[in-house]
């Protein structure tokens, strides 16, 4: 079987890596959609699609994984058209892995097999939680692969996240 997974990967973390390994135990390859590819430089989406692509590519190569495709996918803001948009950008796949209720519904309505993902160490391995740890000065390095840490360091990503969290509004 051929599988599909989509995420924002802001940043790509150990949970994402574990999920991709899990998917590949049951499928011949996985198409990895980088969702909201047009978004970057915000506190929720600090990294560009290209930067996220690099994080995923380097991590998978470093782990000896080669049976994947990475495809940046911009939002179309039309739920009825979204699956066709994804299909137009990706190699064929038959299974979709997601825990997102909307993504689950949209692919189900288009007759795809949709499977849930195990939630692995969700208290630490969440992009939101990792960005929060960075802002609070907490340990987050162990939550991401070394390849991602090095890319974030090279991009000055830690300072980017900090800068994006600031405001120019007067305090109340």
N, C-alpha and C positions, 0 to 999 in steps of 0.2 A: 504494500500500500504506500501511497504518497500522502504526506500530511502537511498541514498548514497551521501556523501559529502566528498571532499578531500581538505586538506589544509596543509600548513607547520606548522601553529600555533606557530610562533616564535615571541612572545609568544601568548598563547591563551588569547584573550581579550574579552571585553564586546560585541563587534560586533559579534564575533564567537558565544558567548552564545545566543545572540538575534536571530541569524540565526538558530541555532539548535532548539530553542523554536518555531520559525516560522515553521520549517520543521515538527516538531512533532505535530503541530496543524492540519496537513494534512496527516499524515502518522502514522502507528502503531509503527514503530521503525525506527531508523536511524543508518546506518553504517558510522562511522567517520574514514576516512582514514587519517593517519598521513603520508603525502607525504614527499618524499626525506628523508626517515627514516634513511638512512645511513649517512646523513650529520650532522655535529655538529662542534662546536668550530670554527666557522667562523663568521664574522660580519653579514652576511645575515642569517646564520643558527647557532645561538649561543648555542642552547639547543639540547640535545640528544633526540632520539625518546622516551626513557624511561622517561625523564624529562617532555617532552610534554604530554606523556600518563598520567603521574601523575597530571599535571595541569588540563587536561580535566576531568579525573576521579573525582578528588576532587571537582572541580567546579560543575559538574553535580550532584554528590551526595549531595553537599551542597544546591543545588537548587531543591532537591526532584525529579530529573529526573532519571529514571531507565530503560527506553526502548531504549537502545543504545548498540552498540558494537564499540569498538575502535580497529583498526587494523593498526599497523605500515606497511607502504608500501615503500619498497626501489625502487629506479628508475631502470628501465631495459634498458633505452637508445635505445629503439626501439619502435617507435610509433605504428607500426602495431601489435605489441605483447602486448602492455601495457594494454589494456582492459582485455585480457585473463589472464594476470598476476594479475590484481586486482581481477577478478572473482575467481581465484584460492586461494586467501587469505581471502576472505570475505564470510559471510553468503549471501544468495540470496537477491537481491534487484531489483526493477523495475523502480525506478525513480532516476535520477541523478540531483543534484542541483549544478550549477556552473555558474560563469560568465567568466571563462577562455575559450577563443575561441578554443584552441587546445583540451582541455578536452571535451568541448561541441561537437566538430566535431567527436572525436574518439568514444564517446559513441553513438552519433546519428547514425554513420555508422554501429554500432552493434545493431541497432533497439531499443535502450533504449529511454524512455521518458526523455527528458532533459529540465529542467526548470531553469530560471534565478532567481537570489536572489536579494532581495532589498538591495541597498547600504545604510547602516545605519551609520550615523555620520562618514563617511569615512575620513574626515579631521583629526580626532583624533584616530578612531578605525581602525588602520592599523598597522600590525607588524613593517613595515618599519618606520612609523611615530613614534611609541612608542620607538623603538630602537634609533631613532634620538633624541627624547626628553631626553632619559636617558643620551646620550652622551653630550647633551647641558646643562644638569642640570635642565631641565624644569620639570614641574609637569606632571607625567605620571601615577601616582598611581591610579587616578580616571578612567583611561582607561582600567584597568584590574580588574577582580574580586579579592576580598581579598584573596581567596585561592591561586591565581596565584602570587599575591604580596608576600605572605608568603613563597611560594615555591622558588620564585626567591631570596628572602632574605636568606633563608636557604642554597641555592646553591651558594651564593655569585655571583648571576647572574648579578647584576649591575656592579660589578668590572670585571666580565668575559667579558661583552660587551665592557667595557672601554679598557681592555687589548687587546682584539681582534681588536680594531680599530687602534691600534698603528702599527708602522712600524719600521724596523731596518735599513731602507735605509737612506742615508745621504740626508739632504735637498738640493734642487737645488739652 
